[in-house]
Amino acid sequence: MKNSLIKTAVLSAVLALTACSHLTDQSGTSSTSAQSVLNQSFAQLEQAAANQNSFQYQLNKEMYKAYFNGGSLSYVLQQGEKGERKVFYKAGKLYGVQDTEGSYEFDAAGKLITALNSSGNALSLSAEALAKKQQELNASGKKLAAMLSSNSADRSVGSIRTGGDAKLNYLCIAKIQQVASTKRVFRSSPNKAGSTSRLTADVRLNGNQYYNMDCQLQGERVVLLSLIQK
């Protein structure tokens, strides 16, 4: 009887250790496996983006590089004082986020289905905390998409019959209005670059924000925009 109790205790301890070494996410998949699958999916999307059209935006020390699959945003690399952040989209909807805190995956309905910490272990969150995280990441993903996706000027530029200087100004000012989320953009100097594909000038936003602007086109598409505050 005593030997039987000892064997049972040992077996229970082994099972407990095994369970602790393989944390699972909500679907029951081990966190190690979930991290591997998610990392592979992110890496494939990032690799595909290398052959896609891109738009780079710099606001002071914050840098964004957006990639497009056709006309749809597919991937955003964000780099700044808080570190690096990668945001992935599928069919125009948020699919995944990878940052200094962890990795997150969403289904087509915007539901957070995988949440891993920076070590690759499944996050243990209450229902309330999970809902909050889901809301925050979805809101952030939508904000990035609104800021960096193609705008109406990009889509209609082919129908505009103006000279190169006017078209350059039109596209660059429209892009500033988009990324800064304001219509109050005033260009206060001539084009210092002296080009029909690059516009460098002084601009004022919202009446009291002054920037050095550098905007570059490739064909009829803005590929680079920087705003450095004076």
N, C-alpha and C positions, 0 to 999 in steps of 0.2 A: 504493500500500500504506500509506504514511504517513498520507494523508488518511482512508483507511478506518479506521485505528486511532484517529485523533482523533475521528471521528464516533462510533465505538463507545464511547469514553470519555465523551464528552459525553452520549450517550444514557443510559449507565449512571448518570451523576451525576444527571440529571433524574429518572430512575425512583427513585433512592434518596431524593431530596428529596421526591418525591411520596408515597412510602411513609411517610416520617417525619412528614409533615403530616397524615396520616389514620390515627391509632392505631385499632386495632380491638379489640373485645372478643372473647371466646372463640367467639362465633357467627359472627365475621367481619364484623359490622356496624360501620361507622365509629363512633368514640366520640362524635363530634358528633351523629350521627343517633340513637345510643342514648340520649344525654342528652336530646335533644329529645322523643323518644317517651316516655321515663320521666317527665320533668318534666310532660308533658301528661297522662299517666295519673295522676300524683300530684295535679295541679291539679284534675282532674275529681272525684277522690275527696274532696278537701278541699272543693270547692264543694258536692258532694252532702251532705256532713256538716253544712253550715250549716242544713239543714232537718231534721236528725235530733235525737232526744233526746240530752241531754248530761249529764255528771256532772263537776263540777270539784272537784279535791282539792288542797289546799295543805298541805305539810309544811314548816314554817319558811319558807325562801326558795325551796323547790322547788315548782313548780306543774305540775299535770297537768290536761288537759281531755280527757275521753273522749267519743266519739260512738258512737251505736248505730243500726245498721240493723235495725229490728225489735228482737229481743232479742240480736243479735249485735254484738260490738265491731267497729267499722269503722275508727276513726281515733283516734290519741292525739297530742295536742300537748303536749310536755314542755318547760318553760322553767325555767332555773335558772342557777347560777353557771358551769356549763360551756357555756352557750349554749342554743340551741334545737334540739330534736330532734322529728322527725315520724315516726310509725310507722303503717303502713297494714295493714289486714287485709281479706281476702276470704273469705267463708264461714267466718269464725272462725279462719282460718289466716293466719300472717304473709305479707304480700305485698311490702312495701317499707319501707325505712328511709332517711331523709334527715337527716343531721346535719352538724356543722361539718367532718367529715372527708371526706364524700362521699355518694353515693347507691347504694342496693343494692336489687336485685329478686330475689324468690324464686319458684320454681314451686310448684305445689300440694303437692308432696312435701317442701317445705322446703329444696330445693337452691338455692344461690346461683347465679343464672344471669347477672346483670349486676352489675358492681362498678366504679364510677366514682369518681375522686377529686374534691375540691372544685372543681377547674377543669374537670371534665367529661371528663377523659381516662380511658381504661380503665386500671384498676390492673394492674400487672404483678406477680402474686403466684405464688410457688411453690405446688405442690399442697398442701404442709403448711400454709403460711400461709393459703391459701384455705379449707382445711378448718377451721382455727382460727377464722377470721373468721366463717364460716358457723355454727359452733357457738356462738360468742359472741352473735351477733345473734339466733339462734333462741332461745337461753336468755333473753336480755333481753326478747324479744317475748313469750315465755310468762309471764315474771314480771310484766310489765305487764298482760297479760290476766287473770292470776289476781288481781291487785291491784285492777283497775278494772271488771271485768265484773260483770254482775248476780249477786247471791248468793242463797242459799236464802231469806233473809228477804224480799228483793225479790220473789221469785217466789211466796211463800206469803202475803204480807201481806193479800191479799183474803179469805182464810179466817179471819183473826184477828178475833175479836169482843171488842174491848176499847175503852176510852175513848181519846180523842185523845192525851192525855198519855202513856199507856202505849204506844200504837202509835208515837208519835214517839220515845220512848226506845228501844224495841225496834229500830226501823230504824236509828237513829243508832249505837247501841252495836254492832249487827251489822256496820255499815259500817266502824267503827273496827277491829273485830276482823279484818275482811277486809284493809283497806289496811295495817295494822300487822302482819299475820300472827301474831296472838296472841289467845288467849282471855282473857288476864289484863287485863281492862279494868274499872276501878272508877270510877264517877262519884261525886265527893265533895262536890258542891254541888247546890242546887236549880236549876231552870231560871231563869236570870237574864233570859231574854227574855220570860218570861210568856206563851208562845204555844203553840198546838198544832201549828204548822208550822215553828217554829224553836226549837232547843235550844242555849243557850249555857251552858256549865258548866265546872267544873274536873274533869279526869280524870287518873287515874294508870294508866300502862301498865307491866306486868311488875314491879310492886311499887316501882319507884324512878324512873320517868320521868313527870314532871309537865307537863301541857299545859293551855292554854286551848283549849277546843273550841267550834266554831261549826258547827252542823249545820242545814241548811234543807231542807224538803220542798216538793215541788210535787205536789199530790195525794197519792198514796201512794208517792212515789218521792223518794229523796235526790238532790238536784241540786247541793248544795254541802256540802263538809266541809273545815274547816280545823283543823289542830292546830299550835299555836304553843307551842314549849317555853318553860317558865318559867325 
